[in-house]
């Protein structure tokens, strides 16, 4: 039965083996089967191992286990049968034989269950040159007695475990491997994001600055990103049990800018952008931050203009401002003519009234002289009472007419003052035009390509 199983193994080599490897594997398989038939199990084992190197197959592992079992090398046989069962061969008869052999050999060997922290450590038994016995967690079958287990894992310090194995018993052992590492210290600001990449470009550590990371020795690329700054990159080497400091020098990111040319109807007008004086008209303002800005253009004696101008990257923008005089109120000239006539009438009336009062005073004086003359007490009167009365009556009537005219004209002037009022609004205006951005000299001499209010 065993020989028939051996004879079947060579025909089941993987189909993907190269032609020359497959041919050599068949050659070693034929030699192994001949040695096995002649009970030369040591030689058979060597040939089967060579065959397994060329064409890995769980059935070859089964044949090696048979040879060890014939040599009564129980521990080796146990390991090979266990490896075969883990290989995925679905042949029920072979699996049944392997399981029976495991059950039969278990009381004859000492089992050692090996685990490690971290897992995945390669286990060597007694001598490293014999090769590894798998990676943790793994179960080993060993001869009774004292043994040394060596656990190795890339990036960690190897560790040794001394054990005493007892036949028929299972021993649980565990080893702890210390990670080999150095320290990387990146003194980036707290607003920065730091990433550390290994030689393959894989991110092995990231976080906010300042960053302190424990890493295996090796070469790394460090990348620092912060808002408003250009990305910073550097290559560095982390050495074992040492600290590697890095001090990134972040360069502010150049903000997109625009150009704004401002002219005004009055030369020398003051330009304010976002509340700060930026120059006098006409002016070409270069490297202005893109976005929305509040612009104010003012000049003494004129109404200031204020508005919003939006600047876009790599676009030249013209702002043409027309400054207007302050608002003022006007009235019809007739108002002032009528008002002047009213004042003149008032003066005439006052003058005539004064003369009328003087005539009244002279009338009273002549009348007194006439009474004294009639009584023989004085000289004859110096004037005619009739003439003086007539003159006074005429002057009083003229004064009354002048006063009435003055009042009438004053009322008309007041009416005209309010009904003929007209106010001119003093509002400044501006227009904006766009064009391609160029140097300052071109901007000063350029003209708008598209203007709009």
Secondary structure by P-SEA (a helix, b strand, c coil): caaaaaaaccccccccccaaaaaaaaaaaaaaaaaaaacaaaaaaaaaaaaaaacccaaaaaaaaaaaaaacaaaaaaaaaaaaaacccccaaaaaaaaaaaaaacccbbbbbbbccccbbbbbcccccccccccccbbbbbcccbbbbbbbbccbbbbbbbbbbbccbbbbbbbbbbbbbbbbbbbccccbbbbbbcccccccccccccbbbbbcbbbbbbbbbbcccccccbbbbbcccbbbbbbbbccccccccbbbbbbccccbbbbbcccccccccccccccccccbbbbbbbbccbbbbbbbbbbcccbbbbbbbbbbcccbbbbbaaaaaaaaaaaaaaaaaaaaaaaaaaaaaaaaaaaaaaaaaaacccccccccaaaaaaaaaaaaaaaaaaaaaaaaaaaaaaaaaaaabbbbbbcccbbbbbcccccaaaaaacccccccc
